[in-house]
Amino acid sequence: MAKVENEIAELEQRWNLIGVCHNVAVDVGGVAVKQHLFVVRQLGNAEVILGRPWERAVRAQKTNMNDGSFHVKIKSPDSQRVVEFTAVPAQHEWNREFVRPVEVKVKKAQGVHH
């Protein structure tokens, strides 16, 4: 029990944890699974982040396409429902190829002899 309390204390300090909601039904496209949600003060631009526990529960399959898009396929626990969606469309700002050009600068060392 002390280990769990220490982990929660670390989360509270590091991520401004407010609390935990246990066994919340998270429904993505009709694929619903129960997850523990950690409530934090600030999460940037996201409303919720679904991590590895959710990915395992829905058996997420992720594919990076040649056009730069990112697709996800998930399944309900009973495998009766399968949903595929585009998580990041082609030419999205999250796709670094379209954010800025890649520049490589190489400097040659002068006067160095081995």
C-alpha positions as CSV (number, residue, x, y, z in Angstrom):
1,M,0.0,0.0,0.0
2,A,2.9,2.4,0.8
3,K,4.3,1.9,-2.8
4,V,0.9,3.0,-4.3
5,E,0.7,6.0,-1.9
6,N,4.2,7.0,-2.9
7,E,3.4,6.7,-6.6
8,I,0.2,8.9,-6.2
9,A,2.2,11.5,-4.2
10,E,4.7,11.6,-7.0
11,L,2.0,12.0,-9.6
12,E,0.3,14.8,-7.5
13,Q,3.6,16.7,-7.3
14,R,4.9,16.1,-10.9
15,W,1.6,16.4,-12.9
16,N,-0.5,18.5,-10.6
17,L,-2.8,15.6,-10.0
18,I,-6.2,16.5,-8.6
19,G,-7.7,13.0,-8.3
20,V,-8.6,9.7,-9.9
21,C,-11.9,8.6,-11.4
22,H,-12.1,4.8,-11.3
23,N,-13.8,2.6,-13.9
24,V,-15.0,5.3,-16.2
25,A,-16.6,4.1,-19.4
26,V,-14.5,5.5,-22.2
27,D,-16.4,5.2,-25.5
28,V,-14.6,5.8,-28.8
29,G,-16.8,5.2,-31.8
30,G,-18.9,2.7,-30.0
31,V,-16.0,0.7,-28.5
32,A,-16.4,1.2,-24.8
33,V,-14.0,0.0,-22.1
34,K,-13.7,1.0,-18.4
35,Q,-10.5,2.9,-17.5
36,H,-9.1,4.8,-14.6
37,L,-8.8,8.5,-15.5
38,F,-6.3,10.8,-13.7
39,V,-7.6,14.3,-13.4
40,V,-4.8,17.0,-13.6
41,R,-4.8,20.8,-13.4
42,Q,-3.2,21.3,-16.8
43,L,-3.0,19.0,-19.9
44,G,-2.1,21.4,-22.6
45,N,-4.4,21.4,-25.6
46,A,-5.7,17.9,-24.9
47,E,-9.0,17.2,-23.1
48,V,-7.9,13.6,-22.3
49,I,-4.9,11.4,-23.1
50,L,-5.6,7.7,-23.6
51,G,-2.5,5.7,-22.9
52,R,-1.2,2.2,-22.9
53,P,-3.9,0.7,-20.6
54,W,-6.6,1.9,-23.0
55,E,-4.6,0.8,-26.1
56,R,-4.2,-2.7,-24.6
57,A,-7.9,-2.9,-23.7
58,V,-9.1,-2.1,-27.2
59,R,-6.2,-3.9,-28.9
60,A,-5.3,-0.8,-30.8
61,Q,-3.4,-1.2,-34.1
62,K,-1.7,1.9,-35.3
63,T,-0.5,2.6,-38.9
64,N,1.6,5.4,-40.3
65,M,0.6,5.9,-43.9
66,N,2.9,7.0,-46.8
67,D,0.9,10.2,-47.1
68,G,1.8,11.2,-43.5
69,S,-1.6,10.3,-42.0
70,F,-1.9,8.1,-38.9
71,H,-4.7,5.5,-38.7
72,V,-6.0,3.6,-35.7
73,K,-8.1,0.4,-35.6
74,I,-9.7,-0.6,-32.3
75,K,-11.8,-3.6,-31.2
76,S,-14.4,-4.0,-28.4
77,P,-13.4,-6.5,-25.7
78,D,-15.8,-9.1,-27.2
79,S,-14.5,-8.4,-30.8
80,Q,-18.1,-7.7,-31.9
81,R,-17.3,-4.1,-32.8
82,V,-14.3,-2.9,-34.9
83,V,-13.7,0.8,-35.5
84,E,-11.1,2.4,-37.8
85,F,-10.3,6.1,-37.8
86,T,-7.8,8.7,-38.9
87,A,-6.1,10.1,-35.8
88,V,-3.9,12.5,-37.7
89,P,-4.7,13.5,-41.3
90,A,-2.2,13.9,-44.1
91,Q,-0.3,17.2,-44.0
92,H,-1.4,17.9,-40.5
93,E,0.7,20.3,-38.4
94,W,1.7,17.4,-36.1
95,N,3.5,15.8,-39.1
96,R,7.0,17.3,-38.8
97,E,7.7,16.8,-42.5
98,F,5.3,19.7,-43.2
99,V,6.2,21.8,-40.3
100,R,9.7,22.9,-41.2
101,P,12.4,21.8,-43.8
102,V,15.2,19.6,-42.7
103,E,18.6,21.4,-42.9
104,V,21.8,19.6,-42.3
105,K,24.9,21.6,-41.6
106,V,28.3,19.9,-41.4
107,K,31.4,21.8,-40.4
108,K,34.8,20.4,-41.2
109,A,37.4,20.7,-38.6
110,Q,40.4,22.6,-40.0
111,G,43.9,22.1,-38.7
112,V,43.2,18.9,-36.8
113,H,45.5,16.1,-37.6
114,H,45.3,12.5,-36.4
